Amino acid sequence: MSFLKNTDGINLHYRVAGKGNSIILIHGWAMNSHVWKYQIDELSRDFQVIAVDLRGHGKSVTPSPQSSPHGGEAESFDAFVKDLKELIDFLNIKKFTLVGWSMASFIIVRYYFKYPEDIDKLIFISGTPKFISENDYPYGQPMSMVKRLEQNLKPVPRIKCGAGSASLPSNVSIGGRKQGRDYKNHIREFCERLFISGEEIDDDSSADVKKLMFNEDFPPSFNVVFQTLNSLIHDDIRDKLKYIKAPSLIIHGSIDKICPVGAGKYMAREMPDSKLIILEGVGHAPFLTQPEMVNKEIKDFVFSPSPSLSPMGRGER
């Protein structure tokens, strides 16, 4: 295992394999670098592949409880960018392709605008420029769903029991809300239900995908999950898309239930040098459920010349 102790005293865990031009993989919400196994195994035949555990995720555990459910900057998108830059400099990488899944769209766009000289190309997998839907942007999640998830994930309150305190048993309800939820199981059920449901994949492949998603380092603490969810609620990078000059590949599943395919189409319309690939019948984690297709698209894109990807600077297929 490889670690870098950053300037905040956090041991950042990363995986590195292969030689050649560098591809850096950034995982999504509540996940960690385990999910990139199929990309590391295949892409490392031709490239140097680096997969990072964002601070507070996987094995990049913060040394002390710096974040709180009421806010703070310990696991902010800006902090993730700062950590990534420190790792890039430590590894002495001068130019690379930056890949982000889902939530990581916000991270890789931030990185691009802060350190544009580092970026060769960008790849957005199941990305979105805005997680919450609004009247002028119908391609996100309704705030009601997010608030419900937030409420369901909150730790079970403790009540006074004589000289001490205890959690309520799971069959007790307060105000219509069942108590005693198991945080780990609940977040797993949420991710499993929305990330890969609806896809036609065989039982063995489904089991393998779940092992990669729900590994020994899953999930992050509630504080980390809450803080990153809060960042997703409030962030909006739509006005930045038209200024992204780096060649960009957008890969999106047609039945994505987290970031609807309309989000990918929106990004492709706004980004001047982008190519959109829609995978029919595929959900939110195409690099896990359809790794052969996604790996081929990544390889073809990274190997391709850097000028505009289509006559109009935009493409779709």
C-alpha positions as CSV (number, residue, x, y, z in Angstrom):
1,M,0.0,0.0,0.0
2,S,1.2,3.5,-0.8
3,F,0.6,6.6,1.3
4,L,1.5,10.2,1.3
5,K,1.4,12.2,4.5
6,N,0.0,15.6,3.4
7,T,0.5,19.0,4.9
8,D,-2.7,18.6,7.0
9,G,-1.2,15.4,8.6
10,I,-3.5,13.1,6.7
11,N,-2.1,9.8,5.3
12,L,-3.5,9.8,1.8
13,H,-3.8,6.3,0.3
14,Y,-3.3,5.8,-3.4
15,R,-2.9,2.8,-5.7
16,V,-0.4,3.0,-8.6
17,A,0.2,0.5,-11.4
18,G,1.8,0.5,-14.9
19,K,4.1,2.9,-16.7
20,G,3.6,5.6,-19.4
21,N,1.3,8.6,-19.6
22,S,-0.6,9.1,-16.4
23,I,-4.3,8.6,-15.8
24,I,-5.6,9.6,-12.4
25,L,-8.9,8.1,-11.2
26,I,-11.1,9.9,-8.6
27,H,-14.0,8.0,-7.0
28,G,-17.5,9.1,-6.2
29,W,-19.6,9.8,-3.1
30,A,-19.2,7.4,-0.2
31,M,-16.9,5.1,-2.3
32,N,-13.1,4.6,-2.4
33,S,-10.3,3.5,-4.8
34,H,-11.4,-0.2,-4.7
35,V,-14.0,0.6,-7.3
36,W,-11.4,1.2,-10.0
37,K,-10.0,-2.4,-10.0
38,Y,-11.1,-3.1,-13.6
39,Q,-9.6,0.1,-14.9
40,I,-6.3,-0.4,-13.0
41,D,-6.0,-4.0,-14.3
42,E,-6.6,-3.1,-17.9
43,L,-5.4,0.5,-18.4
44,S,-2.1,-0.2,-16.6
45,R,-1.0,-2.3,-19.6
46,D,-0.5,1.0,-21.5
47,F,-0.5,3.8,-18.9
48,Q,0.5,4.7,-15.4
49,V,-2.7,4.5,-13.5
50,I,-3.2,6.1,-10.1
51,A,-6.4,5.7,-8.0
52,V,-6.8,7.9,-4.9
53,D,-8.7,7.5,-1.7
54,L,-10.1,11.0,-1.0
55,R,-9.4,12.2,2.5
56,G,-11.9,10.6,4.9
57,H,-12.5,7.7,2.4
58,G,-11.1,4.3,2.1
59,K,-7.7,4.1,3.9
60,S,-7.2,7.9,3.8
61,V,-8.7,8.3,7.2
62,T,-8.4,11.6,9.0
63,P,-6.2,11.4,12.2
64,S,-8.8,13.1,14.3
65,P,-12.6,14.1,14.0
66,Q,-12.0,17.4,12.1
67,S,-15.4,17.5,10.4
68,S,-18.8,17.7,12.0
69,P,-22.4,17.2,10.8
70,H,-22.9,20.9,11.0
71,G,-20.3,21.9,8.4
72,G,-16.6,22.7,8.2
73,E,-13.9,22.3,5.5
74,A,-12.2,19.0,6.4
75,E,-13.8,17.0,3.6
76,S,-14.6,19.9,1.2
77,F,-14.1,19.7,-2.6
78,D,-11.4,22.3,-2.2
79,A,-9.6,20.2,0.3
80,F,-9.8,17.2,-2.1
81,V,-8.2,19.4,-4.8
82,K,-5.4,20.5,-2.4
83,D,-4.7,16.9,-1.5
84,L,-4.6,15.8,-5.2
85,K,-2.2,18.5,-6.1
86,E,0.2,17.5,-3.3
87,L,0.1,13.9,-4.5
88,I,0.7,14.9,-8.1
89,D,3.7,17.0,-7.1
90,F,5.0,14.2,-4.8
91,L,4.8,11.7,-7.7
92,N,6.4,14.3,-10.1
93,I,3.7,14.0,-12.7
94,K,3.7,16.9,-15.1
95,K,0.7,16.2,-17.4
96,F,-2.1,13.7,-17.0
97,T,-5.7,12.7,-17.9
98,L,-8.0,13.2,-14.9
99,V,-11.0,10.9,-14.6
100,G,-13.9,11.6,-12.2
101,W,-16.9,9.5,-11.4
102,S,-20.2,11.2,-10.3
103,M,-19.4,13.6,-7.4
104,A,-15.8,13.8,-8.6
105,S,-17.0,15.9,-11.6
106,F,-17.0,18.8,-9.2
107,I,-13.5,17.9,-8.0
108,I,-11.9,17.5,-11.4
109,V,-13.4,20.8,-12.7
110,R,-12.1,22.6,-9.7
111,Y,-8.7,21.1,-10.2
112,Y,-8.7,22.0,-13.9
113,F,-9.4,25.7,-13.2
114,K,-6.8,25.9,-10.4
115,Y,-4.1,24.0,-12.2
116,P,-4.9,24.0,-15.9
117,E,-1.2,23.4,-16.9
118,D,-1.4,19.9,-15.3
119,I,-4.3,18.7,-17.4
120,D,-4.0,16.9,-20.7
121,K,-7.6,15.6,-20.9
122,L,-10.6,15.2,-18.7
123,I,-13.0,12.3,-18.5
124,F,-16.4,12.5,-16.8
125,I,-18.1,9.3,-15.9
126,S,-21.8,9.6,-14.9
127,G,-21.1,13.2,-14.1
128,T,-23.2,16.3,-13.5
129,P,-22.6,20.0,-13.1
130,K,-25.4,20.3,-10.5
131,F,-26.7,17.6,-8.3
132,I,-30.0,19.2,-7.3
133,S,-32.8,19.8,-9.8
134,E,-34.3,23.3,-10.3
135,N,-36.8,24.8,-12.7
136,D,-34.0,25.7,-15.1
137,Y,-32.2,22.4,-14.6
138,P,-34.4,19.3,-14.5
139,Y,-31.5,16.8,-14.7
140,G,-30.7,16.5,-11.0
141,Q,-32.3,15.0,-7.9
142,P,-35.2,16.6,-6.1
143,M,-34.2,18.3,-2.8
144,S,-36.9,16.2,-1.0
145,M,-35.1,13.0,-1.9
146,V,-31.8,14.3,-0.7
147,K,-33.2,15.5,2.6
148,R,-34.9,12.1,3.1
149,L,-31.6,10.4,2.5
150,E,-29.9,12.8,4.9
151,Q,-32.5,12.1,7.6
152,N,-32.2,8.3,7.1
153,L,-28.5,8.4,7.5
154,K,-28.3,10.4,10.7
155,P,-27.1,8.5,13.8
156,V,-29.7,7.0,16.0
157,P,-30.4,9.4,18.9
158,R,-29.5,8.2,22.4
159,I,-32.0,8.5,25.3
160,K,-31.5,8.7,29.0
161,C,-31.9,5.4,30.8
162,G,-31.4,5.8,34.5
163,A,-27.8,6.5,35.2
164,G,-26.7,6.2,31.5
165,S,-28.0,6.3,28.0
166,A,-28.8,3.9,25.3
167,S,-30.0,3.7,21.7
168,L,-33.6,2.8,21.1
169,P,-34.4,-0.7,19.9
170,S,-35.0,-1.0,16.2
171,N,-38.8,-1.6,16.6
172,V,-39.4,1.7,18.3
173,S,-40.8,4.6,16.3
174,I,-40.6,8.3,17.3
175,G,-42.6,10.8,15.3
176,G,-43.2,8.2,12.6
177,R,-39.4,7.6,12.1
178,K,-38.2,4.1,12.9
179,Q,-35.2,4.1,15.2
180,G,-32.2,1.8,15.5
181,R,-31.2,2.1,11.8
182,D,-27.9,0.5,10.9
183,Y,-26.0,3.3,9.1
184,K,-23.7,1.0,7.2
185,N,-26.5,-1.2,5.9
186,H,-28.7,1.7,5.0
187,I,-26.1,3.5,2.9
188,R,-25.3,0.2,1.3
189,E,-28.9,-0.4,0.4
190,F,-29.2,3.1,-1.0
191,C,-26.2,2.8,-3.2
192,E,-27.1,-0.7,-4.3
193,R,-30.6,0.3,-5.2
194,L,-29.7,3.3,-7.3
195,F,-26.2,2.7,-8.6
196,I,-26.7,-0.6,-10.4
197,S,-30.4,-1.5,-10.4
198,G,-32.1,-1.9,-13.7
199,E,-29.1,-3.2,-15.6
200,E,-29.1,-6.6,-17.2
201,I,-26.0,-8.2,-15.8
202,D,-25.5,-11.8,-14.7
203,D,-25.5,-12.8,-11.0
204,D,-21.7,-13.4,-10.9
205,S,-20.9,-10.0,-12.4
206,S,-23.4,-8.4,-10.0
207,A,-21.8,-10.1,-7.0
208,D,-18.3,-9.0,-8.1
209,V,-19.5,-5.4,-8.5
210,K,-21.0,-5.4,-5.1
211,K,-17.7,-6.7,-3.6
212,L,-15.8,-3.9,-5.1
213,M,-18.3,-1.2,-4.0
214,F,-19.0,-2.5,-0.5
215,N,-15.4,-3.5,0.4
216,E,-13.7,-3.6,3.8
217,D,-13.1,0.2,3.7
218,F,-16.8,1.0,3.0
219,P,-18.5,3.3,4.1
220,P,-16.8,6.5,5.3
221,S,-17.9,7.9,8.6
222,F,-21.3,9.6,8.8
223,N,-19.5,13.0,9.2
224,V,-17.7,12.5,5.9
225,V,-20.8,11.3,4.1
226,F,-22.9,14.2,5.5
227,Q,-20.3,16.8,4.6
228,T,-19.8,15.7,1.0
229,L,-23.6,15.3,0.5
230,N,-23.9,18.9,1.8
231,S,-21.3,20.0,-0.7
232,L,-23.2,18.3,-3.5
233,I,-26.4,20.0,-2.5
234,H,-24.9,23.5,-2.7
235,D,-22.4,23.3,-5.6
236,D,-23.2,24.4,-9.1
237,I,-20.5,24.4,-11.9
238,R,-22.8,25.0,-14.9
239,D,-21.3,28.5,-15.5
240,K,-17.8,27.0,-15.7
241,L,-18.4,24.4,-18.4
242,K,-18.1,26.7,-21.4
243,Y,-14.6,27.7,-20.2
244,I,-13.2,24.2,-20.1
245,K,-10.7,24.1,-23.1
246,A,-9.2,20.7,-22.3
247,P,-10.5,17.8,-24.6
248,S,-13.1,16.1,-22.5
249,L,-14.9,12.7,-22.7
250,I,-18.3,12.3,-21.1
251,I,-19.5,8.7,-20.5
252,H,-23.0,8.3,-19.3
253,G,-25.5,5.4,-18.9
254,S,-28.9,5.9,-20.4
255,I,-30.7,4.6,-17.2
256,D,-28.6,6.4,-14.6
257,K,-30.8,7.0,-11.6
258,I,-28.4,9.3,-9.7
259,C,-27.2,11.7,-12.4
260,P,-29.8,11.3,-15.2
261,V,-28.5,11.1,-18.8
262,G,-29.8,14.6,-19.4
263,A,-26.9,15.9,-17.2
264,G,-24.4,14.3,-19.5
265,K,-26.1,15.8,-22.6
266,Y,-26.2,19.2,-20.9
267,M,-22.4,19.0,-20.2
268,A,-21.7,18.0,-23.8
269,R,-23.7,21.0,-25.1
270,E,-21.9,23.5,-22.9
271,M,-18.3,22.2,-23.2
272,P,-16.6,23.3,-26.4
273,D,-14.3,20.4,-26.9
274,S,-16.3,17.4,-25.6
275,K,-17.4,14.0,-26.8
276,L,-20.5,12.3,-25.3
277,I,-20.9,8.6,-25.2
278,I,-24.2,7.2,-24.0
279,L,-24.2,3.6,-23.0
280,E,-27.7,2.1,-23.5
281,G,-29.3,0.2,-20.7
282,V,-26.5,1.2,-18.3
283,G,-26.8,2.8,-14.9
284,H,-24.6,5.0,-12.7
285,A,-21.5,2.8,-12.5
286,P,-20.7,1.9,-16.1
287,F,-17.0,1.4,-15.4
288,L,-18.0,-1.4,-13.0
289,T,-20.9,-3.0,-14.8
290,Q,-19.5,-2.6,-18.4
291,P,-15.8,-2.3,-17.8
292,E,-14.8,-3.6,-21.3
293,M,-16.7,-0.8,-23.0
294,V,-15.6,1.9,-20.7
295,N,-12.0,0.9,-20.8
296,K,-12.0,0.8,-24.6
297,E,-13.5,4.3,-24.7
298,I,-10.9,5.6,-22.2
299,K,-8.0,4.1,-24.1
300,D,-9.2,5.4,-27.5
301,F,-9.7,8.8,-26.1
302,V,-6.4,9.1,-24.3
303,F,-4.5,7.7,-27.4
304,S,-6.4,10.1,-29.7
305,P,-4.8,13.4,-30.9
306,S,-5.7,16.4,-28.7
307,P,-7.4,18.8,-31.3
308,S,-11.2,19.1,-31.2
309,L,-13.0,15.8,-31.0
310,S,-15.5,16.6,-33.7
311,P,-15.9,19.4,-36.4
312,M,-18.2,21.3,-34.0
313,G,-16.1,20.5,-31.0
314,R,-18.8,18.3,-29.7
315,G,-19.8,14.7,-30.4
316,E,-22.3,12.1,-29.4
317,R,-22.9,8.4,-30.0
